[in-house]
Amino acid sequence: MVTYGVGMNWQRARTDENKNERKEAICAAAFTLFVKNGYEKVSFNGIALQAGFTKSNMYRYFSSKEEIFLKIFSDLFNQWFESYTKRLKKLDENVDIKQFVNAWVQSFKALPLFLDLVPILFVSLEKNSSYEQLVEFKKMSKYLLYNITVEISRIYPDIQTEKAFKFLSLSYAATSNYWAGASQNDVLIKVYEQDFFKEMKPDFEKDLTSAVEIIVLGLKAYK
């Protein structure tokens, strides 16, 4: 999606290939800042500085930090979609729930960069993007997610379209929550090293697996 080498002083792009390189450099710089500082603390000017661009040059490629974020997220979302869909296609009808849930968990573990951005999408981006930006992003998301629901309904005939979308919504929320909880600073690491708190230490894979299993069982039982 992006190349993580930034900080160069770019001349005006002369070809489509050069323009794509510039966009990748901007996205790489923005990604670094989003993960390090959080969405709200990142500015368009800050991204330009990180990428080695002037603000006027930045406007040749993106109109806002929201557009940059959506570009990054869309690229990673597509990568996740391809990975998860391939895993689902390998599963037989009424496969054991643990195998089904493992496909979800492993598809995210394979893309930690995507995981880093998921909480930002839910917490900040959708409150700040323009109507046009959100409509375009939602259209893309719905198309990809619908294709996933088709596979889910094939695997579990008792989880049809509406329930399958509910599975995705609930499981995304759980994934975002547990990934955020697993990101610990030095203070939390020291706290969880104490015997008294060891049982409270987050375990992303274990916690998410349990949560998604409960979601699947609940949807299958719901009439």
N, C-alpha and C positions, 0 to 999 in steps of 0.2 A: 504493500500500500504506500508506504512512505520510506524514505531513506533518512536515517537518523544522524546524518552529518549536517550540521548547520553552522551559521556564523560567518558565511561568506558574503562579500560585497558583490551583488549581482548587477550585471549590465542588462539593458533592456533585451528581452527575449526576441530572437529573430525567427524561430521556427516553432512548430507545434511541439516538437520534442523538448526544446528549451523551455517552453511555457509549462509543460508538464513537470519538468525538473524544478522550476521555480515553485510551482504549487506544492510539490512534494516537500521542498525545503521549508515552506511556510507551515505545512501541516506537521512536519516533524518538530519544528520549534514550538508550535502551539500545543502539541500533545505533551511535550516536556513540561510546559508551564501549567497546563490544566491539571496534570497529575501532581505536580509539586506544590502548587499554590491554591488549587481549587478554582472552579469556574468563575466565581464572582470576583476574585482578585486578579484575574487576567484581563488585560486591556488589548485593544487592537494595536495600539502603539507599542505595548510590551512585546507582542508577538513579532512586530516588525523589527524591533531592536534585537530580539533573540535570533531571528532569522538572518539578520544583516541586510535588511531592506529599509528603504525610506518609506514613510507612510504613503506618499503619493504613488510609489511603485507597487505597494501592497494593493492599492485599489485597482490595479490592472488585473488582479487575479481573484480577489475576494472583496465583498462589500462590507463585511462585518465579522466579528469573532464568532457570531452564531452560525454564519455560513461556513466558516472554517471548521467549527466543531461538527456540524452536520455532515460535512464532507468526510472527515476522519471517521465519525461514528458509522456512517453509511458503508464505507469501505470495509470496516471491521465487522459490521453486521452481516454483510454479504459473505465474508469469509466464514463467520460462525454458521450461517445458514447452510452453506455448502457442506461444512463439516458435520453438522447435526443431521442433516438430511441423509447423508451417506450412512451414518450410523443407524438411523431409523430403518432404512431400506434393507438392512441386513437382519432385521428382527422379524420373526414369524408372528402370525396372528396369535393373540392371547399368550404372548411370551411372558415368562416370569417377571413380576413387577421389578425385582431387583435389577434385572438386565435392562429393562426399559429405563429405569431411573439412572442407572450407570451411564447410559448413552447421553443423557442430559448433563450429568455432572462432568464427564470426561470431555464433552464438547466445549465446555467453558474452561476447564483446566488447560486445555490445549491453546487457549487464546487469552492469556492473562492481560494483554493490552486492552482487549475488549472489556474484560471485567473491570479494569480501572476506570472506564468511562461510563459504565452502566449506571452507577449511582448519580453521576452528574446529570445524565439525561432526565432521570426522574425528579431530581431535586431542584435543578436550576434551569436547564435549557428550555423546557416547555413553558416556563413562565416568562421567558425573555425573547423568544423568537417571534418573528413576524407571522402573520396569518399565512402568507404565501409560502414561507419556508416550512411551516408546520404541515400545511396541506400536502406539499410535495413529499416531505419525509413520511407522513402518515400513509400516503398512497403506496410508496415503496414498501413500507413495513407491512401493510395489510396484505399486499400481494405475496410477499415471502412467507408471512405467517400463515396465510391461507394454505399454501402448499404444504406447510408442516402439519397443519390440522388434518389434511387429507391422509397423510401417512399415519398420524396418531389414530385416526378413526379406522384405518385399515388394520392396525395392530390390535386395537380394542374397539370392537363394534359397538360396545355399550358407552363409548365416549365419542359421540358424534360432534358435529361442527361447533355448536355453542359450548358444549362442555370442553372441547379441545381448546377453544380460545380461552376459556376460563383456566384451564391447566397452564397455558402459556403465561397468562397474566399473573396468576398466583406464584408460579415457579420463578418467573422473572423477579418478582418482588422479593422472594426468599433468597434468590441468588445474590441480588444486590445487597440485601441486608447482611447476609453471612460473609460476603466478601469484604464489606466495609468493616465488619466486626473483627475479621481476621487480620486487618492491617493495623499492626500495633506499633506504638512508639516505644522508646527505650524505657520509659516509666512503666508502661503496662507490661512489658516483657519481664521486668524485675518483680512486679507484683505477682504475675502468674508463676514465677519460679518458686514462690513460697508454697509450702505444703498445704496451707489452709485454703489457698485459692486455685490449686492445680486443677480441681474438677471443673472450675469455671472457665478455664482457658479455651478459647474458640478453636475449633477444628473444622475448617471450611468444608472439606470433603465429607467428613462424617456427619456434621450438622446438616449440610444441604441434602445429603442422601436421605436422612431421616425425615426431613421436612417434605421433600418431594414425594417420598413413599406415602406419607400421610395424605398429601394432596390427591394422589392417584386413587388411593383407597376410598377417600371421601367422595370423589367424583363418580367412582364406579358404584358406590352405595346410594348416591343421591338419585332420586326418581323425579 
